[in-house]
Amino acid sequence: MHERIKKLSVILPYYHESYESLIKGINKIADFLKNNNIYFEIIISQNGCLKKIKPPYSYCKVVFDSNRGLGTAIKKAVKVSTGDYCYFLSLEVPFNFTDLKQMINKCDQYDLIIGSKLHPHSIYQINIVRKLVSYISCAIASILLPNFRIKDPNGTLFGDSKIFKSICKHIISNDFFFNTELVYAYVKNNKRVIEVPVVYTKNDYRSSVRILKDGYKYLIQIFNLCFDNRRS
């Protein structure tokens, strides 16, 4: 374990997946961290549901909000995190820790590290439509947002908890646009941000992103963010 990481807070948004999938994901994460001697907590951020689940293990916390949204889930979890570093990923563990190994090695050099599907050295195998959507959305962000050279803000995130908590307080988005707004806030505040390559082969996990409806919302929010930046 890296000497700067005394404790890692793993943040898992939990919305529509089955409870069995939740336990499978938690076990996979916990096994990896234990095998690498990393002290950790797992924060299950449950949102968009009617009933709060109980923490399945002693190292788990559950935070709950009946309102659905990725941003809502992360904000809730970050507030209660106690680790000196936060690691955000989806329940499917999409990159099979090819991101985390690099993040740990680089944690003393950067304030935010992104596991990026669009990194030139990433192995990224997925449905062609979703891949095209990823490229288009990131191209739009790079064009509209000044000095925003991040290829894929929608990957996994790893960073210093103090900085994470400070910046999260000012993020407006409560949905899937949260990542883009958060990463842009890091860039705008001259924080050290880097993307690392990952290995990503799409399995049968169902994404909650609706391409047309959420794509339209993404465009509206990125134009709003661009306008606010110019006005400031």
N, C-alpha and C positions, 0 to 999 in steps of 0.2 A: 504493500500500500504506500502511496505517496505520503511523505511526512507532513504535508500541509492539510491532508484530509483526515481530520480527527473523527468526523462523522459525516456520512452522506445521507441527505434526505432525497429519497426517490419519490417522485410525484406521479401518480397514476390516475388520470381521469377515467371515470367509470360511468358509462351512460346506458347503452343498450345491450351490452354483452351479457352472456349467461354467467351465472355465478360459478359454474364449473370452469369457464374460460378465465375468470378472475383468479381463481385459486391456482390454475395452471400457470398463468403469467407470474403471479407472486412467487410461486415455488421456483420457477426458472430464474427469476431475478435474485432471490435469496440464496439459492445454491451457488450462483456465480460469485456474489459478493462474499459469501462465507469462504468459498474456496480461494479467494484472493485476499483474505484477511482484511476486509473492509467493514468497519463498524457502520451500521446503517439503521434507518427507519424507513418504512414504506407508508406513504400517505395516500390513501384511497380517497379521491375527491369525487364523490357521487353527486350527480346532478341530473335534473330532468326526470326524477323519479318521485313516487309518492311516499315510499317508506325507506327509512335509513337502515342499512345493513349493520351487523355487528362486526367489529374487527376480528378477522379469522385467526390471527396470531398475535402474540404479545408484542411483536415489533411493528405492528400495523396500527395506524390511526385511521379513522374515517371522519371526513368532513362532508357535510350535506347541504345541498341547496336544491329546492324544487324547480328552480329555473334552469333550463338547459343552456349550455354554452361552454365551449372550450376555455374561453377567457375566464368565465366565472369559476370553473373548476380549478384552474391554475392559481388564480388570485386567492381563493379560499385556502388552498393547500400551502401556498407560500407563507401566509400569515401565521400558520401554526407550526411551520418547520423549525426544527432545532439543530439541524446539521450546519456545518460551516460551508458546505457546498450543496447545491441542489442539482438534481438530474431529472429532467422531464422526458418521459417517453410514453408511447401508447401501450396498451395492454398486450398487444401481440408481440412485443419486443422485436420490432421490425428489422433491426440491423444485427441481431444476435450478438450484441456487445462488441462488434467491430468498431463502433464509435467510441464506446466508453474506455476501452484500453488506450486509445490515443488521447482522449480527453484528460485522463488521469495524468498522463505523461506531460501534458502541456498546461496543466492548471496553474502553474506559477508564472506563466508567460502571457496569459490572456484572461480577460474578465468574463468573456462569454465564448463558449465553443459550441459549434453547431454541427451535428451529424447530417451531412448534406448529400441527398440523392443526386444532385446535379453537379457535384464536384467532378472535375475531369477524370479523376482516378477511381470514381465510384463504379461498382458493378450494380446496375440498376435495371432489373428485369420486371416489367409490369405491363398491363394492358396499354396499348398504344394511345388510346384516347386519354387516359389519365396521365400518361407521360407528356402528351402534347399540352394538356391543361397546365401541368406543372411548369413547363417551359414558357408558355404564354404569360401566365400570371407573374412569374419572376421577371420576365422581360419588361412587362408593364411597370412593375415596381422600380426597376433599374432606370427606366426612362423618366418617370414622373417624380421620383424622390431624389433630391440632390445628394451626390456622393454615396449613393446606396449601391454598392457593388456586390452585395451578398446574392449568390445564385439561388439559394434555397433556404429561406427563413423558416420553412415549415417542417424542418427535421427535428431531431432530438436536440435538447438544450442542456448545457452544463455550465454552471457558473457559481461564483462567490455569492453566498446567500445574502450578505449584507447589501451588496449592490443590487441583487435581484429584487429584494424587498423594497429598496428605495425607489427603483425605477417602476416596479409594478404598481405603485400607488398612483402613478400618473397616467396609466394606460386606460383608455376609454373603452376599447372594444371588449365585449364579453363573449364573442363567438370565435369562429375559426380564424378571423383576421387578427386575433390577439398576437400571434407569433410575429407577423410582419410588423405590427406597430411596436412591439417590444424590441425587436432587433433593430429597427430604425431608431428607436430612442437611444439604444446603446451607441449606435454609430453617430447620431447627432450630438451626443454628449462626450464624444471623443474617447469612448471606451475601446479597449483592445478586443476585437472580435475576429474570429477565424472559423473557417469551415474545414472539416476533416472528411475524407472519403469514407464511404461505407459500402457494405455488401447488402443488397436488398433484392430479394426474390419474392414477389407477391405470392402469398398463400391464399387460402379460402376465407380469410378475414374480410368482413364486410365493412367498408368505410361508411361513416355517417355523413360524408360530404355529398351533397346533391349538386351535380355539375352545373346545371343551368341556373337554378335558383340561387345557390351559394356563389356561383361565378358572378352573377349580377350584383349581389350584395358586396362581393369583394371589390368590384370596380367602383361602386359608389363610395365605399369606405376609403379606398386608396386615393380617389379624387378629393375627398374631404380632408384626408391627411396632407395631401399635397397643397391644398388651398390654405390650410391652417399654418403650414410651414412657411409659405410665402408671405402670409399676413403677419407672422411673427418676425 
